[in-house]
Amino acid sequence: MSIKHRTLWRISMTFRLFGPWNFYREALALAIPVMLQSLITGLVSLVDNFMVAGLGDAKMAGVNVANQINFVFMVIINVVSLAGGIFLSQYRGAKNVKGMEQSFRFKLVMGLIVSALYFALCQLTPQSLLSLMVAHDNQGAAIVAEGAQYMRAVSFSFIPMALSSSVGSSFRDIGEPKIPLLVSTGAAIANTIGNWFFIYGNLGAPRLEVVGAAIATVIARLLEMGAFFFVLEVKKPAFRFHLRTMLHLDRKFFAEVLSRSSMMFFSETAWVLSETIITALYNRRGGAETVAGMAAGWSVANLLFLVFPAIQTSTNVIVGATLGAGKLDEGRLKARWIMAGSIFFGIGALLAALVSTAAVPLVFGNLSNAAQQVTRSIIVVIGIYLPLWCLLNAQFGVARAGGDTLMGVLVDVGVTYLVFIPAAFAISRLTVWGPVALFGIAKLSDIPKALVAAWWLKKERWVRNLTATS
């Protein structure tokens, strides 16, 4: 190719919004196993909700309010995996095995610390945590009582969950998403079977209702953790190290990852706080039918959210490895292509959301008619936001792939506290709108989030090879 043609090619690629098909084929090869894993996890959650729904609105509300609080823990574990994964992907691109080992070690150590602390909190004060979510609900006492039973029992799954997340996410970081897909599929099947046995006491098992759902989760998480560590020993990926060297920490490296993860933790905490606040506000707009209906809607929405981890994994692996290899211009192009493609993922998820509303009477037939109406409405509202949320996930993924965690603070903390939370409280205090309308209007704040993120990404603080400086 002549110099003139090469120059023209570079100019055309610079202004090209969408990438070539072979790029998206590579991204889909990473995304599809992650989407399947998320789909299976979401289906299991849906089956869980279907089984628990048969116990009545109050019991289902108790389990789901507990899981709304547990979601905060899951977000923190995700931050730990993301922080270590940023470096693991870049060290993979740089072919630096020691760096990969330290990244994996960070995930394991921090995951153990966080999960142990949250386990203790759930054992000691579950009622206090749950009461925050259902204050002023006319069936709050019953919901808290059921949720506390569930929370104490399910908390035994937190340490195995954190360890499984560390191993599974690390396999995805090196471009092997099929392994966590297979392991998590097995755990999901075990969880469903356990629910069938212990919730209703089938085949001679004790009928334990909400505690039975928690026990099934604990068993499934223990099996998942065992399977992941077995595969780790068999496959011997580059990031693996002997467990006896667990505490052989590179203090300088840990300090740098903690510095970046603190930014991510701050931004993710702001986001999850906003979600917790809006949940607490709309839970007050009615009784158990509101809590159960919104929870059922979110269990369906979680199936649609399979696009989010797929986008994040593809972005981290592709953009992170490219930057780690020192190919910064190529990293810019691939980031743009992923962000453009993410919108189409969101449109597909929107269509799926609209179709899924037809299944509500079949899946949640045991809920009251009022709860089912809430479920259908929240699914539609969530679906409308999915293209925007997919773009936001891609924007965050691009920034974090290059180690720019400051963008999350600017977007999540800035917009959340200046726009979203004041708007949510104002709507709650000044209107009598129902829970779905309250959620939908308050979430308009995600539009300025995307605009601020786009402005920040243009500064290109994320276009960095972290392995050259860490």
N, C-alpha and C positions, 0 to 999 in steps of 0.2 A: 504494500500500500504506500502511495506517495505521501510526502509531507503534507501536501494540500488536502488530500483525501483524509489523512489522519486528523488534521485540524478540523475539517468540516464534521467528521464523525464525532469528535470530542464536543464540538459546539452543539450538535444535535442531541447528544446524550445528556448534556448539561441541562437542557431545557425540556427534556422528555419527562412527562409526568408518570407514565406507566412503563414498566420494564418489559423485556422480551419474555416470551412464553417459557423459555428454559429457566429463567430466574424464578418465575412463579411455580414452576414444576418443582424446583429445589425447595422452595418455601413450603409448598403443599406436602412434600415428602416428610417434612418435619412437623407440619401443622396437623395433618390428618390423624396420626397416632395420638397426639395430644388431645384432639377433638374427640376421638373415640373414647379415650380414657375419661374425659370430662363428661361425655354422654353417658357412659356406664355409671359413673359416680352419681350423676344427676338422676338417672333412672332409679338407682337404688334409693336415693333420697325421696324420690316420688313414691316408690313402693313403701318406704318407711312411713311417709305421711298418709298413704292410703290405709295402711294397717292401723296406725295410731288414730286416724280419723274415725275408725269404727268404735273407738272407746268414748267418743263424744267430743263436743267443742272444747270443754274446759281442759281435758287431758291433752288434746292435740295442741291447744294454746300453750299449756305449760311446757311441753317438750320444745315447741318452736321458739318460745321466748328464751328458754335456756340456750338453745342453739344460736339465737341472735347474739347473746352475750359471748358464747364460745367463738363466734365469728371473729371477735376482737383478737382472741388468742391465735386463731388461724391466720389472721392478717399479719400478726407479729412474726409468726413462724415463716410466713411467705417472705417477709422482709429479710429475715436471716438468710433464706435460700437465695433470694435475689441478690443480696449484697455479695455473698460468696460466689454466686454464679456470674456476676459481672466480670470478676477476675478470672474465674475458671475458664470462661469462654475465651477471654483474651489470651490467657496463658496457653490455651490449646492452639490458638492461631500462631503464637510465638514458639510452639513446641517446647515449652518450659515445664517439665514434669514436676519439679520441686514446687513451683508456683501453684500447679494444679493440686498437689497434695495439701499445701497450706490452705488453699481455698476450701477444700472439702473438710479439712480439720476444723476450720472456722465454723462451718455449718453445723457439724456435730456438737462441738463444745457449746456454742451459743444456743442451739436447739435444746440441749439437755438442761441448761440453766433456766431458760424461759419456761419450758414445760413443767419443770419441777416447782417453780414458784407459782405458776397458775394452778397446778394440782392442789397445792396447799391452800390457796385462796378459795377454791371451790369446795374443799372439804370443810373449811372453817366458817365461811359466811355466804352460802348460796342464797339464803332468803333475802339478805340485804341487797345483793346484786339484782335479783329478780324483781324486787319491789320497785326499783328505780324504773323498770320498764312498763309496769302496769299500774302506776299510781293513778288513783281516781277511776280505775276500771271497776264497773259494778260487780264483776266476778273476780276481782283481783286476788282475794285470799285463796280461792280454790286453785287459781292458775299458779300462784306462788308455791303452794303446797305440792302440786304435781311436779312443777319444774325443779324444785329443790331435790326431790327424790331422784329424778333423772340426772341432774347435774352431778350429784355426789357419786353416783354409780359410773357415769360416762367419763368422769375425770381420770379414771384409771387407764384410759386410752390415750392420754395426752403425750406421755413420754414416748410410747411406741410410734405415735403419729409424727412427732417431731423427727425421730430418727429415720422413719420411712421417707419423710419429705426431703431430708438431707440427701439420702442415697438416690431417690427417684429423680429429684431435680438435677443432680449432678450427671446422671446418665443423659438427661435431656440437654444439659449444657455442652456435652461433647458430641451431640448430634445422634444419639441413640434413644429416641423416644419410644421405641417398640417394647423395650424391657419394662419400663414403668407401666406401660399399657397392659401387658400380660399379667404382671404381678397385681396391679390394682383391680383388674378384672376378676381374678381369683378371690381377692379379698371382698369385692362387692358381692359375689355369689355367696360367699360364706356369711356375709352380713344379712343378706336376704333370707337365707335358710334359718339363721339364728333368730331373726325376727319372727318367722313363722312358728318356730318352736316356743319361744319364750314370751311373746306378747300375749298369745291366746292359750298357751299351754297345750299345744298339739302333741299327739303321740306320747302322752304320759308325762311330758315336761310340765313343770310348774307354771301356772298362769301368773305372770309377773307384771303384765301391762307395761307402764312406761319404764319401769326398772328393767323389764325384759328387753326393751328396745336398746337400752344402754348396755346391757350385758352382751347382746349380739354385736354391738359396735366394738366393745373391748376385745372380744374374741377375734373379730375380723382384723383389727389393728395389730394384734399380737401375731397373727398368721402372716399378715403383710410384712411386718418388720422382719420376721424370721426368713421369709422368702427373699426379701431384698438383700439381707446379709449373706444368704446362701449364694445368690447370684453374684454378689460382690466377690466372694471367694473363688467362684468358678471362672468368671469372666476376667478377673484381675484387670480392670480398667486402669488407665494411666494415673487417675487421681487417687487410687486406693493406697492405703498404708496399713501397717500392722497396728492393731488396736493398742498394743503395749506402748506405742509411740504417740498415743493420743495427745498427751500434754507436752509434746515437743513443739512448742509454739514459737514461731518467729514473731517476736514482740513488735518489731517495727511494722511488719506486714499486718498484724492484728490491729495495731493502732490505726493504720490507714483505712482498713476495711471498716473498723468501728466508726471512724470519722465519717465515712461515706454512708454507712448504714444508719448512723444517727440522723442524718438528713432524711433518709428514706423513712425511718421510723417516725420522725416528726411529721412528715407529710402524710404518711399512711394513717397515723394516729388521728390527724386532723380529719382525714376523709372518713375513717371508721367512726369517729365521734359524731360527725355530721349524720351518718347513716343511723347511728344509735339514737340520736336526738329526734330525727324525723320519725323513727319507728315508735319511740316513746310517745310522741305527739299524736300520731295517728291511732295508736292503740287506745287512746283516751276517747276517741270518737265512736263509742259504742261499747258493747260487751264482748263476750267470748266469740260471738259471730264475726266481729271485726278482726280480732287477733287471729282467729283460725282462718278466716277468708284471706287475709293478707298473707299469712304464712303459707297457705296452700298456693296462692298465686306466685309467691317467690320460689316455691319448690319447683313449679313449672318453669319459671324464668331461669332457674339455675341450669336447666337443660339447654337453654338458648345461650347462656353465658359461656358455653364451651368454646366460643370464638375468642374469648379474651386470653386464656392461657396459650392458645394456639398462636395468636398474634405475638404475644410476649416471648414465647419460646423461639419462634422463627426469627424475630428481631434480634434477640440476644445472641443466638447462635450465628446467624449470618452476618449481621452488622458487627457484633463483638469480635468474632474471629477475623473478619476483614480488617478492622482497625488494629487488632493485636498483631496482625501480619505486616503492619505498616502501610497498608494500601488505603490511605485516607480519602483520596478522590473517589475511589470505588465505593468506599463506605458511604460517602455522601449520596451517591446515586442509588445505592441499594436501600438506604433509609427512605429516600423519596418514593421509591417504587413500593415499598412496604406500606407506607402511610396511605398512598393512593389506593392500593389494593384492599386495605382494611375497610374502607367505606363500603365496598361491594360485599364483603363478609357481613357487614351490618345490615345491608338491605336484605340479604338472604335470611338473616336471623329475624328481621321484622316480618317477612312473609310467613316464616314458620310460627311466629308468635300469634299471628292472626288466625292461622289454621288451628293451632292448639286449643283455642278457646272452645272449640266444638267438643273436646274430650272432657271438659270440666265435669259435666253431670255423670259421666261414666266413672271417672277416677275418684271424684269426691262426692259421690251420691249419698254418703252417710252424713255429710254436713247439711246444715239447714239451708233453705233457699236463699236467705239473706247472706249467708257466708259464701255461697256459690256465686252470687251476683258480684260480691266484692272481689272474688277470685278472678272472674272474667274481666272485670274492669281494670284491675291492676296489671293483668297480662297485656292488655292492649296498650296501656300507657307506657309500660316498660318497652314493648316492641317499638313504639314510635321513637324512643330514645336510643335504640341499639346502634344505628349507623353512627351517631355522634359519639357514643361510648366506645365503639370500636376504634374510631379515629383517635380518641383520647388515649386509649391503651397503646396504640402504635406510637403516638408522640412520646409518652412516658418511656416506652421500650427503647426508642431511639436514644433518648437522653441518657438513660441508664446504661445502655450498651457501651457508651463512651465514658462512663463514670460521672456524668453530670447529674448529681442528685439534688442540686440546688433548685432545679426547675420544679421539682415536686413540691418543695417548700413554698415557692412563689405561687404556684397554681393552686395546690390543695389548701395550704394554710391561708394565703392571701384571699383568694376568692371565697373559700368556705366561710371564713370569719367575717369578711366584709359584706358578703352578699347572701350566701345560702342560709346561714343560721339566723341572721336578723329577719330574712324573708319568711323562714319557717315559723318563727315565733310570732311574727306580725300576722300571718295568715291564721295561725292557731288562735290568737287572742282576739282578732278583729272580725273573723268570719265564722260562719257555722257550716262551712264546706265539709263534705265527707272526707274519709281518709284517702281515697284515691285522688280526689281533686287537690287536697293539701299536698300530697306527694308530687303530683304532676306539675303544679305551678312552681313549687319551690325548686324543682330540678331544672328549671329554665336557667339557673345559675351555671349549668354545665356549658352553656354556649360561650360565655366569656372565658371559661376555663380553656376551651379549645383555642380561642383567639389569643389569649396570653401565651399559651404553650407554643403556638405557631410563631409568635413574635420572638419568643426566647430561643427557639431552635435556630432561627436565622442568625443568631450571634455565633453559632457553631462552637460553643464551649464543650460540646460533646465529641467533637472531632479530634480524638486523642488516642494515642497508643499508650495505654496504662503500663504495659510491660516494660516500656523503655524508661519509666521513671520509678516504678515500684520495686 
